[in-house]
Amino acid sequence: MGKRDQLFLIPVDGGEAQAITNHPVSIKDYQWLKDCSGIVFLADEARSEEEQKEYELGADAVFVDEPPNGKENARFSQLWFFDLASKTATTIFKGKLVIEEFEVSPKGDQVVFVGLPDTRTNYPFLAEIYLVNRDGSGFQRVTYNQGPESDLKWSPDGGKIMFHAPYYQVKGGKYELSNGSFWLYFVSNGKFRRLTSQNQGEMYGGIKAWSADSRYFYFNELHGTKTNLYRIDVEKDQLEALTDTPGTLWVRSFSQDMRKMAYIYQDYQTPPDVYVSDLRLKNPVRITDSNPWIRKEILLSSAQVIRWRSKKGGLEVEGMFYLPPQRQEKSKLPLIVHIHGGPAGVVDNSFRPEFHLFGGLGYALLAPNYRGSTGYGDEFLQALKGEVGDGEHADIMSGVDYVLKHYPLNPEQLAVRGWSWGGVSTGYLITHVHRFKAASAGAGVYNWAAETGPGFNFDVSLWYIGGTPWDNPEEWAKRSAITYVKDVRTPVILFHGGRDTTSSVNQSLMFFTALRDIGQVPVRYVKFPREGHGIREPRHRRILMIEEIRWFEKYVRGKDWSCKKRKIS
């Protein structure tokens, strides 16, 4: 209604949607009561009429990091109950918290939620769990710790709340880097129990759900490059894999009796589509076929999971390796090294269009899951602590040497690309290694000290480098590509979103300016207006891919490449 998002009802058998709320600000999230008698919804605290008038006239100064603000203006959250019979809304909670998610109890008489005191970028560990009765009484804080909680799920019997959080002692514990665990909170006595059977992979994609009898908890978990459906027997704390696909399976919904599921499946040659089957993938039925033209008209790269030993500590590293669909037997292929973001990210077995685009141009591609990647257990995840730059690059270059030895690749035609932490790693790598003919770095950080404050880097201070640039300046400089910028010998193209608040946009400008003024290598910088940490707008994405390909073709193969023109619609 106007510029405010409201709740609407629409008959499932067709008809017009009817607005049922007229809330003064947009409704951000909602959840039905089980008996469908009402809806709990989340909205920001509304300004008074006078405050709103002043705000619209320009009184929008940001008092940075003063609750509820972070770097931008924010509002505290409110929870409301809308009664369908009376068509009235009553307040459940209003206070000095910013609510990230909530869950209504099975009886509809309580609401549990995750709240933060403000929206500061680098303080996710201030999140806590709170509980309140639907009538607004009985408000209580549930957790007291230094770690973020998420994925609240109330058991159907009403006695337990499942949530996901890092490993720590829930009352007063310290936040440690980990893949995280499931925790149970017992509503009747306020006790906690950590489920230890789920802590080696990464809870990844899909939805989480209880069985009707509150015995099992279902979720997707990533192990290596595969994502499958698992369940935990909550009482026994036993983990069971229900599916074993080689690709990525994300459950989107379960049938009411929990016997069937609708899920999205994809792998390196299969674009994502919706399927329905029982929980063990017997007789799956494909519901959508969104991109049949890819299967019918496009030659796709082949891919496989490969493993090698890192030269640093002998660590076993896994990655995806792609070979182009058409190649001459005796010719050696150029190789692109793709460095994923995170660093607690991963390149899984999923459909990645740009990898096939490079394959169509004749490039092989290596995507290493270097130390610090998720899906390989906590020890592997934590292996990058204190090893930023040197650690992942030893793993990556060991992988490069491995594929050069075992596949028909040209060692004189190497390129490297990465985004986010992949951009960080690309920048650092080309200041230390001179084997690459071209590099592409997006949304990277090249001066860690200068990123303190502007960007999202609490993990750098807490684990990866440690301390602060004023307490530990030598180490922060040692891990920054700008320190070694005079040593770059690789032509590099830089990309960044103009509104990126995760890796601040001045990072790429700083690195570009240094490289341009030093003048030892070709450098280009492309900034995308309106874009954040990722590039979303279609024309921006097209420009990015065209310029990246053009850069690789010119400096890896020595070709003057241009994209075929297309009709503008």
Sequence and secondary structure as in RCSB ss.txt:
>XXXX:A:sequence
MGKRDQLFLIPVDGGEAQAITNHPVSIKDYQWLKDCSGIVFLADEARSEEEQKEYELGADAVFVDEPPNGKENAR
FSQLWFFDLASKTATTIFKGKLVIEEFEVSPKGDQVVFVGLPDTRTNYPFLAEIYLVNRDGSGFQRVTYNQGPES
DLKWSPDGGKIMFHAPYYQVKGGKYELSNGSFWLYFVSNGKFRRLTSQNQGEMYGGIKAWSADSRYFYFNELHGT
KTNLYRIDVEKDQLEALTDTPGTLWVRSFSQDMRKMAYIYQDYQTPPDVYVSDLRLKNPVRITDSNPWIRKEILL
SSAQVIRWRSKKGGLEVEGMFYLPPQRQEKSKLPLIVHIHGGPAGVVDNSFRPEFHLFGGLGYALLAPNYRGSTG
YGDEFLQALKGEVGDGEHADIMSGVDYVLKHYPLNPEQLAVRGWSWGGVSTGYLITHVHRFKAASAGAGVYNWAA
ETGPGFNFDVSLWYIGGTPWDNPEEWAKRSAITYVKDVRTPVILFHGGRDTTSSVNQSLMFFTALRDIGQVPVRY
VKFPREGHGIREPRHRRILMIEEIRWFEKYVRGKDWSCKKRKIS
>XXXX:A:secstr
 TTS   EE  TTS   EE    SS EEEEEE TTSSEEEEEEE    HHHHHHHHTT     TTSTT SSS   
 EEEEEEETTTTEEEEEEESS EEEEEEE TTSSEEEEEEES   TT GGG EEEEEETTS   EE  BSSS  E
EEEE TTSSEEEEEE SS TBT     SS EEEEEETTT  EEEE SS SSEE SS  EE TTSSEEEEEEEETT
EEEEEEEETTTTEEEE    SSEEEEEEE TTSSEEEEEEEETTEEEEEEEEETT SS EE   S HHHHHH   
 EEEEEEEE TTTT EEEEEEEE SS  TT  EEEEEEE STTT    SS  HHHHHHHHTT EEEEEE TT SS
S HHHHGGGTT TTHHHHHHHHHHHHHHHHHS EEEEEEEEEEETHHHHHHHHHHHH    SEEEEES  S HHH
HTTTS  HHIIIIIS S TTTSHHHHHHT GGGGGGG  S EEEEEETT TTTTTHHHHHHHHHHHHH SS EEE
EEETT  SS  SHHHHHHHHHHHHHHHIIIII            
